[in-house]
């Protein structure tokens, strides 16, 4: 899911890759899939069948004859094809004209943001929750979509709220200044350790020592243990934030970056413990050779080619790798295995990360009603089935099957015993992404490169956080 980045990037785009605020999306292409995919040699078995499927009846009859939608997708990438199918069906069934512009990942900063101070704005836009909140919600650019959750989706009396996983939308970050939801999700992003099946069987590790045991075993076999695209700051921080969140819990990282004194980084021992594990990774020779001088997606592709045993990255990996292998030709396919980070010693928060991608209605929308009716139509089971069927990505509906490569992540997301949190606790979308660019990313890169010890890293986080907030006034 390469994303279009904001600042130094945070989320992968299908074209390039930084998953930053997923605000992370910028050098890449799709926060969940490669642009231009969905059909062809490596297409999923059900893609063409879905795109030729019958249109379901809408559950909500719209008031109004048209609305304008600016899309984060391009028309020819997998998710774009799914949304286009939904638009065509909606127009066919309702007579509503959808004026769509396929603008790609940077639409919020390049198109929506500049338009907010004018009256020439679209009615509907989409993006991941972090980016939407930072770029559009923060300046007051959206309106509440609380009413959308009560609209029928075209499955009897079922409403949007009835069919979506509560954890996919009922979170404190999905709230505007008035406390009302601003986003209705239609896709979910998560993450995992990935490996290729087919060789020696991999047992998902239950402890950190077992995880490093897998890395050691790979090294002993003459293989690079961990693939890492080192030019993507967002990817580089996965290890620290994943481990820290298991010590401090959902909301902990957000509190630390918001602490104007910077001392929370030092007062909670969980941050140091997490950093010590990253130091162990950095200094143990586990990262693939040349990782810190690479250009995305070189290392990710090297992993696909078998040059490394493991890769920690998003649920979009099978989709992006499928695109890469399709362009390579030769018919190679990968049987994916995945597992979550094990709990570190002394950690008490069994977290799973997620990031919703969805629709928002702008505050100055001229045609909000038909736009909201379309939002409800998009999560109809027969329409939303295209996200896994065409783009090999996850949805916020539990009743939709997914390809085998995503089943372990789907099961984890639906585990009620897990503590759900936004990827990286949403910190890459906080303060316009400026904090992570100025403080966390540079220091974390030095930690991962072995230039800082864990203790020095935490001390520097505290000092640089205080300096950052002092400069903000």
Backbone torsions as a table, in degrees:
resi	resn	phi	psi	omega
1	UNK	NA	56.5	-177.7
2	UNK	-53.7	150.0	-175.3
3	UNK	-127.3	169.1	178.7
4	UNK	-88.3	123.9	-175.5
5	UNK	-89.9	156.3	173.5
6	UNK	-118.0	127.4	-175.3
7	UNK	71.2	-125.6	-179.7
8	UNK	-87.3	2.5	171.0
9	UNK	95.8	153.1	177.3
10	UNK	-148.2	-28.7	-178.3
11	UNK	-125.5	151.2	-178.7
12	UNK	-73.6	144.6	173.2
13	UNK	-104.0	171.5	177.3
14	UNK	-79.4	-0.7	-179.4
15	UNK	-113.3	-18.6	-174.1
16	UNK	-156.0	-102.5	164.5
17	UNK	165.5	84.7	166.8
18	UNK	-136.3	122.3	-178.0
19	UNK	-89.6	63.4	-172.8
20	UNK	-87.6	-128.3	-173.3
21	UNK	-49.2	50.3	-140.7
22	UNK	17.2	-14.5	167.8
23	UNK	-49.1	18.6	-177.5
24	UNK	-87.3	80.8	169.8
25	UNK	-155.2	111.8	173.2
26	UNK	-162.7	-37.1	-179.7
27	UNK	-94.2	5.8	-167.9
28	UNK	-115.5	-146.4	-175.7
29	UNK	-131.7	-76.8	-172.1
30	UNK	-118.8	138.3	178.4
31	UNK	-69.6	12.7	176.9
32	UNK	-169.9	31.6	177.9
33	UNK	159.7	154.3	-176.3
34	UNK	-80.8	145.8	177.3
35	UNK	-71.6	140.1	177.0
36	UNK	89.0	3.0	-178.5
37	UNK	-94.8	-164.0	174.7
38	UNK	104.3	-24.4	176.3
39	UNK	-140.3	171.9	178.6
40	UNK	103.0	-164.2	-171.6
41	UNK	-54.4	-42.8	-175.7
42	UNK	-104.6	21.2	-179.9
43	UNK	-66.5	151.6	176.1
44	UNK	-68.3	151.2	-175.4
45	UNK	-57.6	-33.3	-175.6
46	UNK	-96.6	6.2	-173.8
47	UNK	-63.8	-54.1	-177.3
48	UNK	-65.6	-36.0	178.1
49	UNK	-62.3	-42.5	179.1
50	UNK	-64.0	-47.7	-175.8
51	UNK	-64.9	-18.7	178.2
52	UNK	-103.3	8.4	-173.8
53	UNK	-75.7	161.1	177.7
54	UNK	-68.1	152.3	-179.9
55	UNK	-88.2	127.8	176.7
56	UNK	-73.7	159.3	177.3
57	UNK	-77.6	138.6	178.3
58	UNK	-71.8	149.4	178.5
59	UNK	-89.0	-19.0	-178.9
60	UNK	-122.0	117.6	177.5
61	UNK	-80.4	120.6	-174.4
62	UNK	-78.0	148.1	168.9
63	UNK	-93.5	129.5	-176.6
64	UNK	110.6	159.7	-173.6
65	UNK	-111.8	-9.1	-178.9
66	UNK	-161.5	161.5	168.6
67	UNK	-155.7	162.4	-178.1
68	UNK	-110.4	133.2	-177.8
69	UNK	-128.1	125.1	173.0
70	UNK	-104.0	120.8	-170.3
71	UNK	-101.9	144.6	174.7
72	UNK	-78.0	-8.8	-177.6
73	UNK	-101.4	165.4	165.6
74	UNK	-99.2	155.2	-171.7
75	UNK	-66.3	-22.5	-173.7
76	UNK	-102.8	2.0	175.5
77	UNK	-90.9	164.8	-171.3
78	UNK	-53.8	-52.9	-179.9
79	UNK	-64.2	-34.6	177.4
80	UNK	-61.7	-38.8	178.3
81	UNK	-66.0	-36.9	178.8
82	UNK	-66.7	-46.6	-179.7
83	UNK	-65.6	-38.2	177.4
84	UNK	-62.7	-40.1	176.5
85	UNK	-60.9	-42.5	178.8
86	UNK	-63.0	-41.5	179.2
87	UNK	-63.8	-47.0	-179.5
88	UNK	-60.5	-42.7	179.5
89	UNK	-66.0	-43.4	-179.1
90	UNK	-61.4	-44.6	179.0
91	UNK	-65.2	-40.9	179.5
92	UNK	-62.3	-40.3	-175.1
93	UNK	-85.4	-23.9	-174.5
94	UNK	-116.9	-18.2	-175.3
95	UNK	80.6	2.5	-179.9
96	UNK	-79.0	130.0	177.1
97	UNK	-86.1	127.9	177.8
98	UNK	-106.8	113.4	178.5
99	UNK	-88.3	97.1	-172.4
100	UNK	-107.3	140.2	170.9
101	UNK	-121.5	124.0	-179.2
102	UNK	-90.7	97.7	-169.0
103	UNK	-103.4	-19.0	179.3
104	UNK	87.5	-178.3	-168.6
105	UNK	-60.4	-28.2	-174.0
106	UNK	-90.4	15.2	-174.0
107	UNK	-60.0	-33.5	-176.5
108	UNK	-66.4	-43.3	-177.8
109	UNK	-84.0	-34.6	-176.2
110	UNK	-89.9	-25.5	-174.0
111	UNK	-121.2	-55.7	-175.1
112	UNK	-68.7	-48.5	-178.5
113	UNK	-53.0	-54.0	179.5
114	UNK	-61.7	-25.4	-177.9
115	UNK	-82.8	-14.7	-174.1
116	UNK	-61.8	-29.2	-179.3
117	UNK	-89.3	9.7	177.0
118	UNK	-118.9	179.8	174.6
119	UNK	-100.7	6.1	-179.0
120	UNK	-101.6	75.6	-178.0
121	UNK	-122.4	155.5	174.4
122	UNK	-73.9	168.4	174.6
123	UNK	-85.4	-37.3	-172.0
124	UNK	-129.7	137.6	173.9
125	UNK	-138.2	163.9	175.8
126	UNK	-141.2	154.9	179.3
127	UNK	177.0	174.9	176.4
128	UNK	-71.9	158.1	-173.6
129	UNK	-58.5	-42.2	-178.2
130	UNK	-60.3	-49.0	-177.7
131	UNK	-67.0	-39.9	-179.6
132	UNK	-60.6	-43.7	-177.3
133	UNK	-66.6	-42.5	-177.1
134	UNK	-70.0	-41.5	-170.8
135	UNK	-93.2	-27.8	-172.7
136	UNK	-121.9	-43.7	-178.4
137	UNK	-69.3	-44.6	-176.9
138	UNK	-54.5	-44.1	177.3
139	UNK	-82.7	12.3	177.1
140	UNK	80.1	27.3	-173.2
141	UNK	-87.6	-4.7	-178.2
142	UNK	-116.1	167.5	172.8
143	UNK	-119.5	163.4	180.0
144	UNK	-62.7	139.8	173.1
145	UNK	-115.2	24.3	179.7
146	UNK	-56.6	-36.7	-179.2
147	UNK	-67.1	-26.5	-179.1
148	UNK	-63.4	-34.9	-178.8
149	UNK	-64.4	-15.8	177.3
150	UNK	-97.9	-0.7	-179.2
151	UNK	-81.1	147.0	179.3
152	UNK	-76.7	145.3	-174.5
153	UNK	-101.6	-4.2	-179.2
154	UNK	100.5	19.3	176.9
155	UNK	-125.8	71.7	-175.7
156	UNK	65.9	-131.1	-178.8
157	UNK	-92.8	6.6	-178.0
158	UNK	-66.4	135.3	178.3
159	UNK	-103.7	173.0	177.2
160	UNK	-55.3	-45.9	-179.6
161	UNK	-62.8	-35.4	-179.2
162	UNK	-64.8	-35.0	-170.5
163	UNK	-95.6	-13.8	-177.7
164	UNK	-96.0	145.3	173.2
165	UNK	-61.0	128.0	180.0
166	UNK	-54.9	-37.2	-178.1
167	UNK	-68.0	-13.6	-178.7
168	UNK	-80.9	-16.0	-176.1
169	UNK	-141.3	-24.8	-176.3
170	UNK	-87.6	80.5	-177.7
171	UNK	-144.1	153.0	-175.4
172	UNK	-63.8	-26.6	-179.5
173	UNK	-73.0	-21.0	178.0
174	UNK	-89.1	60.8	-178.8
175	UNK	-148.1	135.5	176.9
176	UNK	-85.6	-170.1	-176.5
177	UNK	-60.9	-26.0	179.9
178	UNK	-91.5	2.0	179.7
179	UNK	84.4	11.5	-177.9
180	UNK	-99.4	147.3	179.6
181	UNK	-65.7	142.9	-179.5
182	UNK	-116.0	-6.5	-174.2
183	UNK	-136.3	139.1	172.0
184	UNK	-114.9	115.0	-174.0
185	UNK	-77.9	149.6	170.1
186	UNK	-130.6	-4.2	176.7
187	UNK	-145.5	149.4	176.3
188	UNK	-123.2	142.9	173.9
189	UNK	-113.9	141.2	172.4
190	UNK	-141.6	-164.3	-177.9
191	UNK	-151.6	167.6	-176.5
192	UNK	-172.0	166.7	165.8
193	UNK	-80.6	128.5	-179.8
194	UNK	-109.1	144.9	172.0
195	UNK	-147.3	164.4	-179.7
196	UNK	-100.6	123.0	177.3
197	UNK	-72.5	170.4	176.6
198	UNK	116.9	-25.6	177.0
199	UNK	-99.3	-137.7	178.2
200	UNK	-67.8	139.3	-176.2
201	UNK	-63.5	136.9	179.2
202	UNK	-106.1	123.6	174.9
203	UNK	-95.8	121.4	-179.6
204	UNK	-52.2	126.3	-176.4
205	UNK	-68.7	143.2	178.4
206	UNK	-102.0	-13.9	179.0
207	UNK	-133.8	163.1	177.2
208	UNK	-64.0	-37.6	178.4
209	UNK	-63.5	-36.2	177.2
210	UNK	-67.5	-35.2	176.5
211	UNK	-62.9	-48.0	178.9
212	UNK	-67.4	-26.2	175.0
213	UNK	-63.7	-37.9	175.3
214	UNK	-63.6	-41.2	179.3
215	UNK	-64.1	-43.8	-179.4
216	UNK	-62.9	-38.6	-179.9
217	UNK	-63.7	-40.1	177.9
218	UNK	-63.3	-43.5	-179.9
219	UNK	-63.3	-41.0	-179.9
220	UNK	-63.8	-26.4	178.5
221	UNK	-86.0	5.1	178.0
222	UNK	82.1	22.6	-176.3
223	UNK	-118.2	147.6	170.3
224	UNK	-61.9	139.5	-176.5
225	UNK	-81.8	-50.1	-170.9
226	UNK	-128.5	126.5	174.5
227	UNK	-85.2	140.4	-178.9
228	UNK	-152.6	119.0	174.8
229	UNK	-82.2	97.0	-169.3
230	UNK	-71.8	-10.1	179.4
231	UNK	-89.2	1.7	178.3
232	UNK	-105.1	100.3	-176.9
233	UNK	-54.1	-40.6	-177.5
234	UNK	-61.3	-43.6	179.0
235	UNK	-64.4	-38.4	-177.9
236	UNK	-64.4	-27.2	-178.1
237	UNK	-85.3	-7.1	-178.5
238	UNK	-51.0	-46.4	-172.9
239	UNK	-62.7	-50.1	-178.2
240	UNK	-64.3	-47.6	-175.8
241	UNK	-69.7	-36.4	176.8
242	UNK	-61.5	-47.8	-177.6
243	UNK	-70.5	-42.7	-179.5
244	UNK	-62.3	-40.3	-178.7
245	UNK	-61.2	-29.4	178.9
246	UNK	-73.6	-19.4	174.5
247	UNK	-90.6	-44.2	-171.0
248	UNK	-100.9	-13.5	176.1
249	UNK	81.7	168.0	177.1
250	UNK	-55.8	133.6	-179.6
251	UNK	93.5	-17.6	-177.3
252	UNK	-66.8	-45.8	178.8
253	UNK	-64.1	-40.3	179.3
254	UNK	-62.3	-37.5	178.0
255	UNK	-67.1	-39.9	-178.2
256	UNK	-64.8	-43.2	-179.5
257	UNK	-72.1	-19.8	-179.7
258	UNK	-89.6	-11.1	-177.8
259	UNK	-74.8	111.0	-173.7
260	UNK	-66.5	-21.9	178.3
261	UNK	-82.2	-22.0	-177.8
262	UNK	79.6	-4.7	-171.5
263	UNK	-76.8	-15.3	177.8
264	UNK	-61.4	-30.9	178.1
265	UNK	-60.6	-28.3	-176.8
266	UNK	-100.2	-29.5	-175.0
267	UNK	-75.8	-27.0	176.1
268	UNK	-97.3	116.5	-175.7
269	UNK	-66.2	-13.9	-179.5
270	UNK	-60.6	-34.2	-178.8
271	UNK	-67.6	-41.1	178.1
272	UNK	-66.8	-41.2	179.3
273	UNK	-61.7	-41.7	178.2
274	UNK	-63.7	-44.3	-179.6
275	UNK	-63.6	-34.5	178.8
276	UNK	-64.2	-34.7	177.9
277	UNK	-71.6	-35.6	175.6
278	UNK	-67.2	-39.0	176.8
279	UNK	-61.1	-39.2	177.8
280	UNK	-62.5	-40.5	177.1
281	UNK	-65.2	-43.8	-175.4
282	UNK	-67.3	-41.4	-172.8
283	UNK	-93.8	-1.6	-178.7
284	UNK	-91.6	1.8	179.2
285	UNK	70.8	30.8	-176.0
286	UNK	-89.9	-25.5	-176.1
287	UNK	-76.9	144.9	-176.4
288	UNK	-57.8	144.1	-179.9
289	UNK	-60.4	136.7	178.1
290	UNK	79.8	8.9	-175.0
291	UNK	-61.6	-35.5	-174.8
292	UNK	-86.0	4.3	176.0
293	UNK	-126.5	18.2	-174.4
294	UNK	-89.7	168.2	177.1
295	UNK	-125.4	117.9	-178.8
296	UNK	-55.0	139.3	4.1
297	UNK	-102.1	38.2	-174.2
298	UNK	-57.6	-46.8	-175.4
299	UNK	-73.0	-38.3	175.6
300	UNK	-58.2	-39.6	178.3
301	UNK	-71.8	-33.4	175.0
302	UNK	-63.6	-37.6	176.0
303	UNK	-62.2	-43.6	179.0
304	UNK	-61.4	-32.1	-179.7
305	UNK	-82.8	-1.0	176.2
306	UNK	93.5	14.0	-177.1
307	UNK	-81.1	-11.5	178.1
308	UNK	-144.2	154.4	-174.8
309	UNK	-83.4	-37.4	-172.2
310	UNK	-132.7	154.5	179.5
311	UNK	-147.1	123.2	173.3
312	UNK	-96.5	120.5	-177.8
313	UNK	-165.9	-171.7	-171.1
314	UNK	-81.1	172.0	-179.7
315	UNK	-68.9	-5.4	178.0
316	UNK	-84.3	-5.7	-175.0
317	UNK	-55.5	-48.3	179.2
318	UNK	-58.5	-35.9	179.7
319	UNK	-67.4	-46.0	-179.3
320	UNK	-67.8	-41.1	-180.0
321	UNK	-67.0	-36.4	177.2
322	UNK	-60.1	-40.9	177.4
323	UNK	-62.4	-45.5	-179.9
324	UNK	-62.0	-48.1	-178.9
325	UNK	-65.2	-34.3	177.8
326	UNK	-63.6	-37.9	179.0
327	UNK	-73.1	-29.2	179.5
328	UNK	-71.1	-29.8	-176.6
329	UNK	76.6	177.2	178.6
330	UNK	94.9	-10.6	174.4
331	UNK	75.1	15.2	179.5
332	UNK	-66.3	137.9	175.0
333	UNK	-131.2	153.4	-178.5
334	UNK	-115.6	136.0	172.7
335	UNK	-95.9	104.5	-171.1
336	UNK	-84.0	140.0	168.2
337	UNK	-120.3	152.5	179.5
338	UNK	-151.8	157.0	174.5
339	UNK	-154.7	161.8	-179.7
340	UNK	-87.6	162.5	171.1
341	UNK	-57.3	133.2	174.3
342	UNK	-73.8	163.1	179.2
343	UNK	-73.9	128.2	175.5
344	UNK	-70.5	159.4	177.4
345	UNK	-58.6	129.3	177.5
346	UNK	85.7	-8.1	178.8
347	UNK	-77.5	148.9	-175.7
348	UNK	-126.2	0.0	-176.4
349	UNK	-113.8	107.5	-179.7
350	UNK	-87.3	84.9	-171.1
351	UNK	-93.0	157.7	166.8
352	UNK	-133.0	134.4	-177.7
353	UNK	-93.6	147.0	177.1
354	UNK	-150.7	159.8	173.9
355	UNK	-146.5	116.7	178.9
356	UNK	-78.3	141.7	168.2
357	UNK	-112.1	131.6	-176.5
358	UNK	-165.3	-169.9	-176.1
359	UNK	-98.6	146.9	170.3
360	UNK	-133.4	150.2	177.4
361	UNK	-106.4	130.3	-176.3
362	UNK	-75.0	151.6	-177.2
363	UNK	-61.2	-34.2	-178.5
364	UNK	-95.2	17.2	-179.3
365	UNK	-57.0	134.3	178.3
366	UNK	-88.7	-21.1	-178.0
367	UNK	-132.7	62.1	-176.0
368	UNK	-69.1	-31.7	-173.9
369	UNK	-64.8	-52.2	177.5
370	UNK	-64.1	-31.2	177.5
371	UNK	-63.8	-41.5	179.8
372	UNK	-69.9	-34.9	176.0
373	UNK	-63.7	-37.2	177.4
374	UNK	-66.6	-38.7	178.1
375	UNK	-57.6	-42.0	178.3
376	UNK	-66.6	-37.0	-180.0
377	UNK	-66.8	-35.6	-176.8
378	UNK	-61.5	-32.1	-177.7
379	UNK	-92.7	7.2	169.4
380	UNK	-56.4	140.8	-174.0
381	UNK	-56.9	-43.4	-177.7
382	UNK	-69.9	-28.0	177.7
383	UNK	-80.8	-48.8	-175.0
384	UNK	-69.9	-16.0	177.6
385	UNK	-58.8	-19.5	180.0
386	UNK	-70.0	-25.3	-179.5
387	UNK	-61.3	-51.4	174.0
388	UNK	-74.4	-35.1	-174.2
389	UNK	-71.5	-36.2	-176.0
390	UNK	-101.8	-40.8	-173.6
391	UNK	-106.5	-3.9	179.0
392	UNK	58.9	48.6	178.0
393	UNK	-132.1	171.4	-174.3
394	UNK	-91.8	153.3	176.3
395	UNK	-121.1	166.6	177.3
396	UNK	-84.2	12.7	175.2
397	UNK	-103.2	129.7	-179.4
398	UNK	-75.7	-20.5	-172.8
399	UNK	-92.1	9.1	177.3
400	UNK	-101.6	127.7	178.2
401	UNK	-70.2	154.6	177.5
402	UNK	-128.6	160.2	175.7
403	UNK	-57.4	156.4	-176.2
404	UNK	-54.5	-34.4	-175.7
405	UNK	-67.0	-18.2	-179.7
406	UNK	-105.3	-2.6	-176.5
407	UNK	-60.8	-42.1	178.5
408	UNK	-61.8	-39.9	179.4
409	UNK	-68.9	-41.9	178.4
410	UNK	-58.6	-44.3	179.9
411	UNK	-62.9	-38.1	178.9
412	UNK	-66.6	-43.0	179.0
413	UNK	-63.0	-30.3	-177.4
414	UNK	-93.6	3.6	178.3
415	UNK	-78.0	113.1	-176.2
416	UNK	-70.6	-13.2	178.9
417	UNK	-82.3	-15.7	179.6
418	UNK	-77.2	150.1	171.8
419	UNK	-92.1	113.4	-177.9
420	UNK	-83.3	138.8	176.3
421	UNK	-149.0	156.9	174.7
422	UNK	-64.5	148.7	175.4
423	UNK	-53.5	127.5	-177.8
424	UNK	58.6	23.6	178.8
425	UNK	62.4	15.4	178.7
426	UNK	75.7	10.6	-173.4
427	UNK	-69.6	-23.8	179.9
428	UNK	-72.6	-14.7	176.6
429	UNK	-100.0	-2.3	-179.4
430	UNK	-83.3	144.3	176.8
431	UNK	56.4	36.6	177.3
432	UNK	66.8	17.5	-178.6
433	UNK	79.6	1.9	-174.1
434	UNK	-72.6	-35.8	-178.0
435	UNK	-64.1	-50.2	-177.3
436	UNK	-63.0	-36.4	179.4
437	UNK	-66.4	-38.8	-174.9
438	UNK	-84.7	-32.6	-170.9
439	UNK	-116.7	-63.8	-169.7
440	UNK	-68.3	-48.3	-174.6
441	UNK	-60.5	-49.9	-178.9
442	UNK	-61.6	-42.4	-178.9
443	UNK	-69.1	-41.1	179.5
444	UNK	-64.2	-39.2	177.9
445	UNK	-60.1	-40.1	178.8
446	UNK	-67.8	-36.3	176.4
447	UNK	-63.6	-45.9	-176.7
448	UNK	-69.7	-26.6	177.9
449	UNK	-86.3	-0.7	179.2
450	UNK	79.9	12.5	-179.5
451	UNK	-83.2	-20.9	177.7
452	UNK	-123.4	141.2	168.9
453	UNK	-76.6	167.3	178.6
454	UNK	-60.2	-43.1	-179.2
455	UNK	-64.2	-43.9	179.3
456	UNK	-65.2	-35.7	178.1
457	UNK	-62.3	-46.9	-178.6
458	UNK	-67.9	-40.5	176.9
459	UNK	-60.4	-43.5	-179.2
460	UNK	-67.3	-38.5	176.4
461	UNK	-57.7	-45.9	-179.8
462	UNK	-61.6	-47.9	-177.6
463	UNK	-66.6	-46.5	-177.1
464	UNK	-69.8	-31.1	176.4
465	UNK	-65.7	-44.3	177.9
466	UNK	-62.0	-42.0	178.1
467	UNK	-63.2	-41.1	-179.8
468	UNK	-59.9	-47.8	-176.5
469	UNK	-71.5	-32.1	176.1
470	UNK	-63.6	-38.6	179.6
471	UNK	-70.1	-22.4	179.2
472	UNK	-77.8	-16.1	178.5
473	UNK	87.5	NA	NA
